[in-house]
Amino acid sequence: MSEVKTMPIMREAIPKDPPNRGRTRYYEHPPSMPMGLFTTEECRRRCQANHGQSPERLAERGGLSVREAACILLGRSWREVRLLPVCDAIKHLRLALGGSE
């Protein structure tokens, strides 16, 4: 098994509204994050608590949603995922990458 270097971030669909009938659109966000962000001791504990798996195993299985990744990086429970707006989660991911809001 080769070493996983990035955590895939799954696409997140924008909820359909009347002007967007038919075609699914997706939020723009990083397609992956450096694995090093998820391998700190705290993030490893949060991955285990939230998903019952290591960061490496999560990456092998397809990665995390935008909100799942943000919750892990913020040290939040998976129960809080639905409370975190997607746009805020994307901001947190970009900040974690060293970017700006």
N, CA, C and O atoms as CSV, one atom per row, in Angstrom:
chain,resi,resn,atom,element,x,y,z
A,1,MET,N,N,0.842,-1.169,0.000
A,1,MET,CA,C,0.000,0.000,0.000
A,1,MET,C,C,0.892,1.238,0.000
A,1,MET,O,O,1.795,1.334,0.831
A,2,SER,N,N,0.667,2.176,-0.897
A,2,SER,CA,C,1.486,3.371,-0.983
A,2,SER,C,C,0.987,4.432,0.004
A,2,SER,O,O,-0.170,4.434,0.423
A,3,GLU,N,N,1.901,5.322,0.350
A,3,GLU,CA,C,1.570,6.372,1.298
A,3,GLU,C,C,0.649,7.400,0.637
A,3,GLU,O,O,0.914,7.857,-0.475
A,4,VAL,N,N,-0.423,7.755,1.325
A,4,VAL,CA,C,-1.377,8.735,0.816
A,4,VAL,C,C,-0.859,10.123,1.186
A,4,VAL,O,O,-0.571,10.383,2.354
A,5,LYS,N,N,-0.737,11.015,0.205
A,5,LYS,CA,C,-0.180,12.331,0.445
A,5,LYS,C,C,-1.233,13.434,0.544
A,5,LYS,O,O,-0.959,14.515,1.066
A,6,THR,N,N,-2.427,13.160,0.046
A,6,THR,CA,C,-3.488,14.167,0.118
A,6,THR,C,C,-4.794,13.538,0.582
A,6,THR,O,O,-5.019,12.338,0.425
A,7,MET,N,N,-5.642,14.372,1.152
A,7,MET,CA,C,-6.988,13.969,1.555
A,7,MET,C,C,-7.941,14.488,0.483
A,7,MET,O,O,-8.104,15.700,0.343
A,8,PRO,N,N,-8.569,13.595,-0.271
A,8,PRO,CA,C,-9.555,14.057,-1.260
A,8,PRO,C,C,-10.731,14.750,-0.561
A,8,PRO,O,O,-11.180,14.324,0.504
A,9,ILE,N,N,-11.208,15.806,-1.176
A,9,ILE,CA,C,-12.391,16.516,-0.681
A,9,ILE,C,C,-13.484,16.332,-1.725
A,9,ILE,O,O,-13.348,16.753,-2.874
A,10,MET,N,N,-14.562,15.699,-1.304
A,10,MET,CA,C,-15.651,15.380,-2.233
A,10,MET,C,C,-16.417,16.634,-2.643
A,10,MET,O,O,-16.533,17.598,-1.887
A,11,ARG,N,N,-16.929,16.585,-3.857
A,11,ARG,CA,C,-17.717,17.718,-4.349
A,11,ARG,C,C,-19.006,17.864,-3.540
A,11,ARG,O,O,-19.591,16.881,-3.084
A,12,GLU,N,N,-19.420,19.089,-3.380
A,12,GLU,CA,C,-20.630,19.395,-2.615
A,12,GLU,C,C,-21.597,20.117,-3.559
A,12,GLU,O,O,-21.284,21.188,-4.079
A,13,ALA,N,N,-22.748,19.534,-3.770
A,13,ALA,CA,C,-23.734,20.112,-4.690
A,13,ALA,C,C,-24.401,21.328,-4.061
A,13,ALA,O,O,-24.692,21.352,-2.865
A,14,ILE,N,N,-24.636,22.330,-4.890
A,14,ILE,CA,C,-25.392,23.504,-4.465
A,14,ILE,C,C,-26.864,23.114,-4.521
A,14,ILE,O,O,-27.330,22.597,-5.536
A,15,PRO,N,N,-27.602,23.359,-3.434
A,15,PRO,CA,C,-29.033,22.991,-3.456
A,15,PRO,C,C,-29.740,23.646,-4.639
A,15,PRO,O,O,-29.507,24.811,-4.961
A,16,LYS,N,N,-30.593,22.879,-5.260
A,16,LYS,CA,C,-31.323,23.397,-6.425
A,16,LYS,C,C,-32.411,24.360,-5.964
A,16,LYS,O,O,-33.080,24.148,-4.953
A,17,ASP,N,N,-32.554,25.394,-6.723
A,17,ASP,CA,C,-33.641,26.338,-6.493
A,17,ASP,C,C,-34.297,26.586,-7.852
A,17,ASP,O,O,-33.756,26.138,-8.863
A,18,PRO,N,N,-35.417,27.267,-7.921
A,18,PRO,CA,C,-36.111,27.432,-9.212
A,18,PRO,C,C,-35.244,27.948,-10.363
A,18,PRO,O,O,-35.382,27.434,-11.473
A,19,PRO,N,N,-34.341,28.951,-10.163
A,19,PRO,CA,C,-33.540,29.388,-11.306
A,19,PRO,C,C,-32.507,28.363,-11.766
A,19,PRO,O,O,-31.960,28.489,-12.861
A,20,ASN,N,N,-32.232,27.346,-10.938
A,20,ASN,CA,C,-31.189,26.372,-11.262
A,20,ASN,C,C,-31.788,25.003,-11.568
A,20,ASN,O,O,-31.170,23.985,-11.254
A,21,ARG,N,N,-32.933,24.953,-12.151
A,21,ARG,CA,C,-33.580,23.666,-12.445
A,21,ARG,C,C,-32.754,22.840,-13.407
A,21,ARG,O,O,-32.141,23.359,-14.341
A,22,GLY,N,N,-32.753,21.541,-13.156
A,22,GLY,CA,C,-32.132,20.618,-14.096
A,22,GLY,C,C,-30.666,20.346,-13.857
A,22,GLY,O,O,-30.306,19.230,-13.482
A,23,ARG,N,N,-29.825,21.311,-14.057
A,23,ARG,CA,C,-28.382,21.105,-14.014
A,23,ARG,C,C,-27.842,21.223,-12.589
A,23,ARG,O,O,-28.115,22.207,-11.902
A,24,THR,N,N,-27.083,20.230,-12.146
A,24,THR,CA,C,-26.473,20.278,-10.822
A,24,THR,C,C,-25.203,21.110,-10.883
A,24,THR,O,O,-24.351,20.916,-11.751
A,25,ARG,N,N,-25.097,22.031,-9.951
A,25,ARG,CA,C,-23.890,22.851,-9.836
A,25,ARG,C,C,-23.216,22.497,-8.522
A,25,ARG,O,O,-23.856,21.997,-7.596
A,26,TYR,N,N,-21.908,22.764,-8.450
A,26,TYR,CA,C,-21.136,22.410,-7.268
A,26,TYR,C,C,-20.388,23.631,-6.742
A,26,TYR,O,O,-19.999,24.519,-7.502
A,27,TYR,N,N,-20.196,23.653,-5.425
A,27,TYR,CA,C,-19.393,24.703,-4.811
A,27,TYR,C,C,-17.947,24.561,-5.286
A,27,TYR,O,O,-17.476,23.456,-5.552
A,28,GLU,N,N,-17.256,25.690,-5.387
A,28,GLU,CA,C,-15.837,25.659,-5.726
A,28,GLU,C,C,-15.054,25.580,-4.427
A,28,GLU,O,O,-15.184,26.438,-3.554
A,29,HIS,N,N,-14.247,24.550,-4.314
A,29,HIS,CA,C,-13.434,24.370,-3.112
A,29,HIS,C,C,-12.220,23.548,-3.485
A,29,HIS,O,O,-12.174,22.958,-4.564
A,30,PRO,N,N,-11.229,23.503,-2.597
A,30,PRO,CA,C,-10.041,22.702,-2.909
A,30,PRO,C,C,-10.428,21.236,-3.148
A,30,PRO,O,O,-11.189,20.672,-2.362
A,31,PRO,N,N,-9.921,20.615,-4.212
A,31,PRO,CA,C,-10.246,19.209,-4.490
A,31,PRO,C,C,-9.556,18.245,-3.535
A,31,PRO,O,O,-9.972,17.096,-3.389
A,32,SER,N,N,-8.490,18.727,-2.880
A,32,SER,CA,C,-7.786,17.897,-1.909
A,32,SER,C,C,-7.026,18.809,-0.956
A,32,SER,O,O,-6.824,19.994,-1.217
A,33,MET,N,N,-6.615,18.214,0.157
A,33,MET,CA,C,-5.862,18.945,1.180
A,33,MET,C,C,-4.620,18.118,1.500
A,33,MET,O,O,-4.652,16.892,1.390
A,34,PRO,N,N,-3.520,18.773,1.896
A,34,PRO,CA,C,-2.333,18.005,2.278
A,34,PRO,C,C,-2.647,17.082,3.465
A,34,PRO,O,O,-3.278,17.507,4.433
A,35,MET,N,N,-2.218,15.852,3.387
A,35,MET,CA,C,-2.490,14.882,4.441
A,35,MET,C,C,-1.922,15.338,5.781
A,35,MET,O,O,-2.467,14.996,6.831
A,36,GLY,N,N,-0.842,16.099,5.757
A,36,GLY,CA,C,-0.232,16.587,6.985
A,36,GLY,C,C,-1.193,17.366,7.870
A,36,GLY,O,O,-1.030,17.382,9.090
A,37,LEU,N,N,-2.185,18.008,7.279
A,37,LEU,CA,C,-3.175,18.750,8.072
A,37,LEU,C,C,-4.034,17.815,8.914
A,37,LEU,O,O,-4.555,18.215,9.955
A,38,PHE,N,N,-4.183,16.577,8.470
A,38,PHE,CA,C,-5.069,15.631,9.147
A,38,PHE,C,C,-4.328,14.610,10.000
A,38,PHE,O,O,-4.950,13.754,10.628
A,39,THR,N,N,-3.001,14.698,10.025
A,39,THR,CA,C,-2.248,13.680,10.758
A,39,THR,C,C,-1.690,14.181,12.081
A,39,THR,O,O,-0.885,13.494,12.709
A,40,THR,N,N,-2.106,15.370,12.516
A,40,THR,CA,C,-1.722,15.804,13.856
A,40,THR,C,C,-2.429,14.890,14.852
A,40,THR,O,O,-3.413,14.234,14.510
A,41,GLU,N,N,-1.939,14.850,16.055
A,41,GLU,CA,C,-2.542,13.970,17.057
A,41,GLU,C,C,-4.023,14.304,17.283
A,41,GLU,O,O,-4.858,13.405,17.385
A,42,GLU,N,N,-4.336,15.591,17.361
A,42,GLU,CA,C,-5.735,15.995,17.581
A,42,GLU,C,C,-6.627,15.602,16.405
A,42,GLU,O,O,-7.738,15.112,16.610
A,43,CYS,N,N,-6.154,15.811,15.179
A,43,CYS,CA,C,-6.961,15.453,14.008
A,43,CYS,C,C,-7.122,13.939,13.880
A,43,CYS,O,O,-8.176,13.457,13.465
A,44,ARG,N,N,-6.094,13.204,14.230
A,44,ARG,CA,C,-6.221,11.734,14.221
A,44,ARG,C,C,-7.307,11.292,15.202
A,44,ARG,O,O,-8.123,10.426,14.885
A,45,ARG,N,N,-7.311,11.891,16.390
A,45,ARG,CA,C,-8.345,11.556,17.383
A,45,ARG,C,C,-9.735,11.925,16.858
A,45,ARG,O,O,-10.693,11.174,17.038
A,46,ARG,N,N,-9.835,13.080,16.214
A,46,ARG,CA,C,-11.127,13.544,15.708
A,46,ARG,C,C,-11.591,12.638,14.569
A,46,ARG,O,O,-12.778,12.320,14.498
A,47,CYS,N,N,-10.694,12.209,13.673
A,47,CYS,CA,C,-11.065,11.267,12.601
A,47,CYS,C,C,-11.596,9.971,13.201
A,47,CYS,O,O,-12.609,9.434,12.753
A,48,GLN,N,N,-10.905,9.482,14.211
A,48,GLN,CA,C,-11.318,8.237,14.857
A,48,GLN,C,C,-12.678,8.424,15.537
A,48,GLN,O,O,-13.555,7.568,15.420
A,49,ALA,N,N,-12.848,9.533,16.241
A,49,ALA,CA,C,-14.115,9.784,16.946
A,49,ALA,C,C,-15.270,10.013,15.964
A,49,ALA,O,O,-16.374,9.511,16.172
A,50,ASN,N,N,-15.012,10.769,14.903
A,50,ASN,CA,C,-16.079,11.111,13.957
A,50,ASN,C,C,-16.409,9.973,12.989
A,50,ASN,O,O,-17.569,9.785,12.624
A,51,HIS,N,N,-15.386,9.213,12.573
A,51,HIS,CA,C,-15.580,8.239,11.495
A,51,HIS,C,C,-15.131,6.827,11.831
A,51,HIS,O,O,-15.384,5.898,11.065
A,52,GLY,N,N,-14.468,6.656,12.965
A,52,GLY,CA,C,-13.987,5.327,13.336
A,52,GLY,C,C,-12.865,4.829,12.444
A,52,GLY,O,O,-12.639,3.624,12.341
A,53,GLN,N,N,-12.147,5.767,11.788
A,53,GLN,CA,C,-11.079,5.396,10.862
A,53,GLN,C,C,-9.935,6.400,10.968
A,53,GLN,O,O,-10.114,7.526,11.432
A,54,SER,N,N,-8.763,5.966,10.528
A,54,SER,CA,C,-7.610,6.867,10.484
A,54,SER,C,C,-7.752,7.812,9.292
A,54,SER,O,O,-8.517,7.534,8.368
A,55,PRO,N,N,-7.016,8.933,9.309
A,55,PRO,CA,C,-7.046,9.820,8.141
A,55,PRO,C,C,-6.627,9.101,6.854
A,55,PRO,O,O,-7.197,9.334,5.788
A,56,GLU,N,N,-5.625,8.227,6.968
A,56,GLU,CA,C,-5.156,7.500,5.780
A,56,GLU,C,C,-6.256,6.612,5.200
A,56,GLU,O,O,-6.441,6.556,3.984
A,57,ARG,N,N,-6.975,5.929,6.066
A,57,ARG,CA,C,-8.060,5.051,5.604
A,57,ARG,C,C,-9.193,5.869,4.986
A,57,ARG,O,O,-9.773,5.468,3.977
A,58,LEU,N,N,-9.502,7.005,5.585
A,58,LEU,CA,C,-10.540,7.879,5.009
A,58,LEU,C,C,-10.139,8.328,3.609
A,58,LEU,O,O,-10.966,8.348,2.697
A,59,ALA,N,N,-8.864,8.688,3.441
A,59,ALA,CA,C,-8.376,9.121,2.120
A,59,ALA,C,C,-8.461,7.986,1.110
A,59,ALA,O,O,-8.865,8.195,-0.034
A,60,GLU,N,N,-8.078,6.781,1.533
A,60,GLU,CA,C,-8.154,5.625,0.638
A,60,GLU,C,C,-9.579,5.332,0.203
A,60,GLU,O,O,-9.812,4.844,-0.902
A,61,ARG,N,N,-10.532,5.632,1.080
A,61,ARG,CA,C,-11.936,5.321,0.794
A,61,ARG,C,C,-12.650,6.452,0.058
A,61,ARG,O,O,-13.859,6.368,-0.156
A,62,GLY,N,N,-11.937,7.502,-0.333
A,62,GLY,CA,C,-12.556,8.557,-1.131
A,62,GLY,C,C,-12.526,9.930,-0.511
A,62,GLY,O,O,-12.896,10.909,-1.158
A,63,GLY,N,N,-12.087,10.023,0.744
A,63,GLY,CA,C,-11.940,11.336,1.357
A,63,GLY,C,C,-13.113,11.763,2.202
A,63,GLY,O,O,-13.894,10.942,2.684
A,64,LEU,N,N,-13.220,13.061,2.370
A,64,LEU,CA,C,-14.218,13.674,3.245
A,64,LEU,C,C,-15.021,14.711,2.479
A,64,LEU,O,O,-14.578,15.228,1.454
A,65,SER,N,N,-16.198,15.004,2.986
A,65,SER,CA,C,-16.952,16.125,2.429
A,65,SER,C,C,-16.300,17.413,2.930
A,65,SER,O,O,-15.480,17.387,3.848
A,66,VAL,N,N,-16.664,18.518,2.329
A,66,VAL,CA,C,-16.139,19.823,2.728
A,66,VAL,C,C,-16.397,20.055,4.217
A,66,VAL,O,O,-15.496,20.448,4.958
A,67,ARG,N,N,-17.628,19.809,4.641
A,67,ARG,CA,C,-17.988,20.069,6.035
A,67,ARG,C,C,-17.344,19.071,6.991
A,67,ARG,O,O,-16.971,19.444,8.103
A,68,GLU,N,N,-17.206,17.823,6.585
A,68,GLU,CA,C,-16.521,16.840,7.434
A,68,GLU,C,C,-15.066,17.242,7.652
A,68,GLU,O,O,-14.563,17.191,8.774
A,69,ALA,N,N,-14.392,17.642,6.572
A,69,ALA,CA,C,-12.987,18.052,6.683
A,69,ALA,C,C,-12.842,19.263,7.594
A,69,ALA,O,O,-11.948,19.306,8.438
A,70,ALA,N,N,-13.720,20.246,7.422
A,70,ALA,CA,C,-13.655,21.449,8.264
A,70,ALA,C,C,-13.893,21.090,9.729
A,70,ALA,O,O,-13.196,21.602,10.604
A,71,CYS,N,N,-14.853,20.230,10.008
A,71,CYS,CA,C,-15.124,19.840,11.395
A,71,CYS,C,C,-13.914,19.157,12.020
A,71,CYS,O,O,-13.598,19.402,13.184
A,72,ILE,N,N,-13.240,18.313,11.266
A,72,ILE,CA,C,-12.048,17.647,11.802
A,72,ILE,C,C,-10.963,18.679,12.097
A,72,ILE,O,O,-10.351,18.651,13.164
A,73,LEU,N,N,-10.726,19.589,11.154
A,73,LEU,CA,C,-9.691,20.603,11.354
A,73,LEU,C,C,-10.038,21.557,12.496
A,73,LEU,O,O,-9.144,22.079,13.163
A,74,LEU,N,N,-11.327,21.784,12.721
A,74,LEU,CA,C,-11.771,22.675,13.800
A,74,LEU,C,C,-11.947,21.944,15.129
A,74,LEU,O,O,-12.242,22.568,16.148
A,75,GLY,N,N,-11.766,20.619,15.118
A,75,GLY,CA,C,-11.909,19.841,16.343
A,75,GLY,C,C,-13.346,19.645,16.778
A,75,GLY,O,O,-13.624,19.493,17.968
A,76,ARG,N,N,-14.258,19.646,15.825
A,76,ARG,CA,C,-15.685,19.502,16.136
A,76,ARG,C,C,-16.184,18.088,15.901
A,76,ARG,O,O,-15.600,17.324,15.132
A,77,SER,N,N,-17.261,17.759,16.569
A,77,SER,CA,C,-17.909,16.459,16.435
A,77,SER,C,C,-18.624,16.354,15.096
A,77,SER,O,O,-19.007,17.364,14.506
A,78,TRP,N,N,-18.801,15.116,14.616
A,78,TRP,CA,C,-19.554,14.905,13.370
A,78,TRP,C,C,-20.990,15.381,13.504
A,78,TRP,O,O,-21.638,15.692,12.505
A,79,ARG,N,N,-21.491,15.439,14.727
A,79,ARG,CA,C,-22.868,15.912,14.939
A,79,ARG,C,C,-23.038,17.385,14.562
A,79,ARG,O,O,-24.151,17.843,14.302
A,80,GLU,N,N,-21.935,18.113,14.535
A,80,GLU,CA,C,-21.972,19.535,14.200
A,80,GLU,C,C,-21.857,19.809,12.700
A,80,GLU,O,O,-21.977,20.953,12.262
A,81,VAL,N,N,-21.623,18.751,11.913
A,81,VAL,CA,C,-21.440,18.926,10.466
A,81,VAL,C,C,-22.628,19.649,9.852
A,81,VAL,O,O,-22.454,20.588,9.075
A,82,ARG,N,N,-23.818,19.221,10.195
A,82,ARG,CA,C,-25.003,19.820,9.558
A,82,ARG,C,C,-25.234,21.266,9.998
A,82,ARG,O,O,-25.974,21.999,9.342
A,83,LEU,N,N,-24.606,21.685,11.102
A,83,LEU,CA,C,-24.757,23.052,11.588
A,83,LEU,C,C,-23.777,24.021,10.936
A,83,LEU,O,O,-23.932,25.238,11.044
A,84,LEU,N,N,-22.775,23.479,10.263
A,84,LEU,CA,C,-21.747,24.302,9.635
A,84,LEU,C,C,-22.119,24.564,8.177
A,84,LEU,O,O,-22.145,23.632,7.373
A,85,PRO,N,N,-22.408,25.817,7.826
A,85,PRO,CA,C,-22.732,26.112,6.428
A,85,PRO,C,C,-21.561,25.760,5.500
A,85,PRO,O,O,-20.397,25.933,5.861
A,86,VAL,N,N,-21.881,25.274,4.326
A,86,VAL,CA,C,-20.851,24.855,3.369
A,86,VAL,C,C,-19.892,26.000,3.072
A,86,VAL,O,O,-18.681,25.786,3.009
A,87,CYS,N,N,-20.406,27.205,2.888
A,87,CYS,CA,C,-19.536,28.348,2.565
A,87,CYS,C,C,-18.535,28.612,3.688
A,87,CYS,O,O,-17.380,28.944,3.419
A,88,ASP,N,N,-18.966,28.469,4.944
A,88,ASP,CA,C,-18.046,28.642,6.075
A,88,ASP,C,C,-17.010,27.531,6.093
A,88,ASP,O,O,-15.838,27.781,6.375
A,89,ALA,N,N,-17.428,26.309,5.795
A,89,ALA,CA,C,-16.499,25.186,5.759
A,89,ALA,C,C,-15.428,25.416,4.692
A,89,ALA,O,O,-14.250,25.145,4.925
A,90,ILE,N,N,-15.832,25.913,3.529
A,90,ILE,CA,C,-14.879,26.187,2.452
A,90,ILE,C,C,-13.876,27.250,2.900
A,90,ILE,O,O,-12.683,27.130,2.620
A,91,LYS,N,N,-14.348,28.287,3.591
A,91,LYS,CA,C,-13.446,29.326,4.117
A,91,LYS,C,C,-12.410,28.715,5.049
A,91,LYS,O,O,-11.230,29.055,4.974
A,92,HIS,N,N,-12.846,27.811,5.930
A,92,HIS,CA,C,-11.918,27.171,6.868
A,92,HIS,C,C,-10.875,26.340,6.131
A,92,HIS,O,O,-9.705,26.337,6.512
A,93,LEU,N,N,-11.288,25.638,5.081
A,93,LEU,CA,C,-10.329,24.842,4.308
A,93,LEU,C,C,-9.306,25.750,3.622
A,93,LEU,O,O,-8.110,25.458,3.614
A,94,ARG,N,N,-9.783,26.835,3.056
A,94,ARG,CA,C,-8.855,27.763,2.376
A,94,ARG,C,C,-7.890,28.393,3.365
A,94,ARG,O,O,-6.708,28.554,3.063
A,95,LEU,N,N,-8.385,28.752,4.545
A,95,LEU,CA,C,-7.504,29.301,5.575
A,95,LEU,C,C,-6.467,28.272,6.016
A,95,LEU,O,O,-5.306,28.615,6.239
A,96,ALA,N,N,-6.882,27.018,6.140
A,96,ALA,CA,C,-5.957,25.944,6.529
A,96,ALA,C,C,-4.846,25.764,5.482
A,96,ALA,O,O,-3.730,25.357,5.804
A,97,LEU,N,N,-5.176,26.072,4.243
A,97,LEU,CA,C,-4.193,25.973,3.160
A,97,LEU,C,C,-3.292,27.208,3.095
A,97,LEU,O,O,-2.389,27.283,2.261
A,98,GLY,N,N,-3.546,28.177,3.982
A,98,GLY,CA,C,-2.715,29.380,4.000
A,98,GLY,C,C,-3.248,30.497,3.148
A,98,GLY,O,O,-2.565,31.494,2.917
A,99,GLY,N,N,-4.473,30.335,2.676
A,99,GLY,CA,C,-5.100,31.379,1.857
A,99,GLY,C,C,-5.878,32.355,2.698
A,99,GLY,O,O,-5.773,32.360,3.925
A,100,SER,N,N,-6.647,33.169,2.048
A,100,SER,CA,C,-7.487,34.123,2.755
A,100,SER,C,C,-8.937,33.782,2.476
A,100,SER,O,O,-9.249,32.997,1.580
A,101,GLU,N,N,-9.810,34.380,3.253
A,101,GLU,CA,C,-11.243,34.129,3.083
A,101,GLU,C,C,-11.673,34.651,1.746
A,101,GLU,O,O,-12.847,34.546,1.391
